[in-house]
Amino acid sequence: MNLSDLLRLLARKWPLLVLVPLVLSASTYFFARKMPKVYASDTTIYTGIASGYSLTGNAEADYNKTSNAFDNLVNLITSRSTKEEVLYQLLATHIWQVSQQPALLNAAPYDALRESVPVKLRQELTGPTKEATLENVRRFAQANNTNALYKLLNSTNPTYSIEALSQLTAARIGSSDLIKLQFESYNPELCRSTLASVTKVFLEQSKNLREGQTSSVIAYYEQELEQAKARLAKAEGENLAFNRDNNIINYEEQSKNIATEKEALATELSQVSQQYAGAQAALRAINTKLGGRQVALVSSNGDVIKQRQKLARLNAAIADQQLYTQQEEPGAAAKVKQLQAEADKTAQAIQANVDNYYAHSNSTEGVPNQDLLSEWVQDMVQVESSRAKLEVMNRRKQEFEREYQRMAPLGATLKRIGREIELAEKNYLTVLNSLNASKASQQNTQLTANLKIIDPPNLPARPKTSKLMLLVLLSGVGGFVFVTGLVIGLGMLDKSLRNPTVAARRIGLPVAGMMLDTHAAPKLLQASQQRSLDQLVRHILLKANSNPVTSPFVVGVFSVQRQEGKTTLCQALAQRCHEMGVQTLALYPDGNNNDETLEAPTLFYPSEAAAVQGWPLDQLIQHAVPKRMTELSAPNVQVVLIEFPALREEALPVGVLRQLNLVFLTVPATRAWRLTDHETVERLRASTTAPVEVVLSGVALHDGEEALS
């Protein structure tokens, strides 16, 4: 179907294309003419998300972060929890106001409260204050999902339902920091008060949500900080107790000092040992020179023994003072000097006793005894001094060994305790930093979470422009588009033959002509029908004149099924040929109805006998019964029109088929051409040598205009 066919199809359906949109538009106007008026109120809120100032300076330009923040705010505004809280406040406000002024029940929008909430329930929900009433409403609605308030909130009530708040919209204004809230309702005061409640609830929920996030984080870090502080205090207490129990001030310095003193003691011990060995050797040599008896006499002297013991004690005291006492202590050097002076005095006393005891002047080798005794006293003093020092140093050495054994394991324990303190301290500082950052974030959130109302909700003075005319226009346009699409769709789905061009393409046979459908308006189509008959007659005469055989030109009229226009075509052709002066004979199967008004000669042949006997044309005429016969003889007949039974219904007279000069196959324009029809026609073409041409019957005038032009 091309464009011209579509346009012609739409032109034929113009009443439908006009009436349906008009009916839809009129119906829309009739049913929507009493639509309630709609009032709109809006408010603007400043957020400061994109360009606001915080503790860290101006906000950074992060598109994704900013877009996400605005989406969160918009979704929070239109969330179910926000709407439910707004409805709670709206109900509580109206119930409280009505309890104070009962006359308000007769005014809008309080009449919705009167119709939706029973008096008994209103009295039950009314509290001593507005806040108490709000708490009663919230608790009653949230108690279960079967109470009256819960059902009211989830109904279609235009005032107190979540569906009524579906007219609430929120959107960011361009790329600014502003959010615009808009609400539509049937009452201007209700519109403003509802939007004010939405703004109040939204600001409170936004603040609680943002501050609640940081509060939970801060509480967590404060708890962690207390635990970290306790672990650090425990580790430090363990370190303090360990140092106190083990007399440790600074382990590193103490261990270093002990090692240094031990090395110094070892060096000094080596020197003193050498001195002691030398003094003993010298003393033995002098004893040998003096002789054993003199040494024994001197050594057994009571005063000398006491003075030697005293000298040993003094030397030990000096060694103790030098090894154990810090020289930096006050009085330490003076005490050492005092002890040394006393030791020297004791040595002199020993020398004096020795000198007084011996009065001999020479030794056995000729050496004066006085000099040997003096040397013996000096060596004896040196030996005693060295022996005392060696005893003190050996005792000191043993003390160092014990101190080493005690200090060695303390180092590992101190390192473990130090690691625990270090880890506890790091953990404490980390948690402390996180806590400080969270508190800074909380302060920043408190600064930035305070959204500001730029434009408070306004009281609308007049309703919005009615959408009635727009609805009427849309319904008309929608009806027109629907009907147009329906007509075009049905036209494209139409598989009927419709016109000669489509018939020739689908059947695969040439179309000789057509018969118009004259049932709808016969007077209007009479001229067109006459032209189509004239074309068919001229076509037959042209074929007859071109036929070299002098016998009558025989035309067979066939159809695949009954009631497809064979009789009508034969009668019309016979009548038209008769009117044009062409000697024509029309033969019809017996039992066929004939138009009594026709003037053309007509015969009725027995179709079954003709099919069984196989009569040729002359015998068919002989056995035919005349219906209307004039003075027409067979040799004078120029055209013979023979109507055959339907190809699928009865057998055909094969004898006549071989004598046909032209075959007309009548096909209704309103039917579709099927494969079985094609197979039937192919069998017909195989049974006769005459050309088979199609005559399309019942063609609408608009489909046949192209062929008739």
Buried (B, 14 or more C-beta within 10 A) or exposed (E): EEEEBBEBBBEBBEEBBEEBBEEBBEEBBEEBEEEEEBBBBBBBBBBBBBEEEBEEEEBEEEEEEBBEBBEBBBEBBBEEEBBBBBBBBBBBBBBBBBBEEEEBBEEEBBBBBBEBBEEEBBEEBBBEEBEBBBBBBBEBBEEEEEBEBBBBBEBEBBBBBBEBBEBBBBEBEEEBBBBBBBBBBBBBBBBBBBBBBBBBBBBEBBBEEBBEBBBEBBEBBBEBBEEBBEBBEEBBEBBEEBBEEBEBEEBEEBBEEBEEBBEEBEEBBEEBBEBBEBBBEBBEBBBEBBBEEBBEBBEEBEBBEBBBEBBBBBBBBBBBBBBEBEEEEEEBEEBBEBBBEBBEBBBEBBBEBBEEBBEEEEBEEEEEBBEBBBBBBBBBBBBBBBBBBBBBBEBBBEBBEEBEEEBEEBEEBBEEBEEBBEBBBEBBEBBBEBBEEBBEBBEBBBEBBEBEBEEEBBEBEEBEEEEBEEBBBBBBEBBBEEBBEEBBEEBEEBEBBBBBBBBBEBBEBEBBBBBBBBEEEEEEBEEBBEBBBEBBBEBBBEBBEEBEEEBBBBBBBBBBBEEBBBBBBBBBBBBBBBEEEBBBBBBBBBEBEBEEEBEBBBBBBBBBBBBEBBBBBEBBBEBBEEBEEEEEEBEEBBBBBBBBBBBEEBEBBBBBBEBBBBBBBBBBBBBEBEEEBBEBBEEBBEBBEBBBBBBBBBBBBBBBEEBBE
